[in-house]
């Protein structure tokens, strides 16, 4: 009696395998597309050190220039790396993620400092919101 269920199972498996193999014959081979990660990295690199759609990503260190300018400013300016000086126009938000970075900016509304010994000097005349998670950071009007 155990031969019938085993034989039935094997026959059913062979039939399904043959039927499914027929479904894929002639189907086009899918073409791989770039992943979102590779696109995002390429897009970020293309927009580095310039303002695009209100966002600028400025990088210091690893062979980058020690001094950079963004004369027209940008809505949000993010500075990443260690060392270096950025001179920028007005910015709503300046974020510094690194150490020993100096930023000279026009009018600024908010400064976020995520590192140590960073200096931000701005030309604004109103109160600036300052958030800092490091030590030795300064934000002054100048």
N, C-alpha and C positions, 0 to 999 in steps of 0.2 A: 504494500500500500504506500510506502514512502517513495517508491519510484515514480508514481503518477504526479504528486505535487512537485517533485524535483524536476521531472521532465517538463511539466507545464510551466514552471518558473523559467527554465532555460529557454524554452520555445518563445515565451513572452519577451524575455530579455533580448533574444536575437531579433525578434520582429521589431521591437522598439528601436534598437540600435540601427537596423537597416532603414527604418522609416525616418529617423532623425538625420542620418547621414545624407539622405536624399534631399532634405530640406536645405542643407547648406551648400549643395553643389551649385556652382555658378554665381555664388554670392561674391560681391566685390570685397577685396581685402581692405580692411579699414586703414586709413592713413593716419599715422600718429600726428597729433597736434601739439604745439608747445604747451607746457603746463602753465598754470596761472603764476606760479612762482618765478619761472624764467622771464615771463612777460613783465611782472612787477619789478624785478631787479633791473631789467633793461630800461624800463620806463623811468625808474628812480635815478639811474645813472645818467640818462639823457637830460633830466631836469636838475641835476646837481649843479650848485653854484649859480643858479638863476631863478627868477620868480616865475612860476607857471601856475596859473589859476589860483593865485593868492597864496602859494606855498613855495618856500625856498628851503632847500636842504644844503647846508654848507658843511664841508668836511675838512678837518685838519689832521695832520699826522700821516704816517705811511707814505712819505714822499710827496705829500700835497704841499702847496704853497703855504708859507707862514703868514702871509698877509693877503686878505681878499676884500673885495668891495662889492657892494650891492647898492649902487648909488640911488636907485629909485625906491629902495625899500620893498616891502612886501607885507601882506596881511599877517602871515605867520612865518617866522624865520627860525629854523631849527639848526643849531650848531652842534656838530658832533666831533669828538676827538680831543686830543690833548695839545696844549700850546696853540699859538696862532692868534692873529688879530683880525677881526672883521669890522669894517666900517660900512654901515648901512643907513639908508634913509629911514623914514617913518615905518613903524611896524606896530600892529595891534598887539601881537604876542611875540616875545623872544624866548626861546627855549635853549638852554645850554646843557648839553649832556657830555661832560668831560671835565678836565682839570686844566687849570692855568690858561684859560681862554679869556681874551679881552674883546669886548664888543663896544663900539662907539656907534650909537644910534640916534636917529632923529627922535620925534615924539614916540613914546611907547605907553601902552596901557597896562601890560602885564609882563612880568619876567619870571620864568621858572628856571631854577638852577639845580641841576642834578649832578653835582660833582663838588670838587674842592678848589678853593683859591681862584675863582672866576671873578672877573670885574666887568660890570656893565655900566656904562656912562650914557645918559640920554639927555636930549635937549628939551624934553617936554616940561611944561610948567604945572602940570596937575599931578595929583597923587597917583603913584604906580603900585599896582598889586604885585607883591613879591612873594614867591613860594620858593623855599630852598630846602634841600635835603642834604646839604653838605656843610663843610666848615670853611671859614675864611672867605666866603663869598661877599661881594659888595655891589650895591646898586646905588649910583649917585647921579645927581643932576650936574651937568657940566657944560 
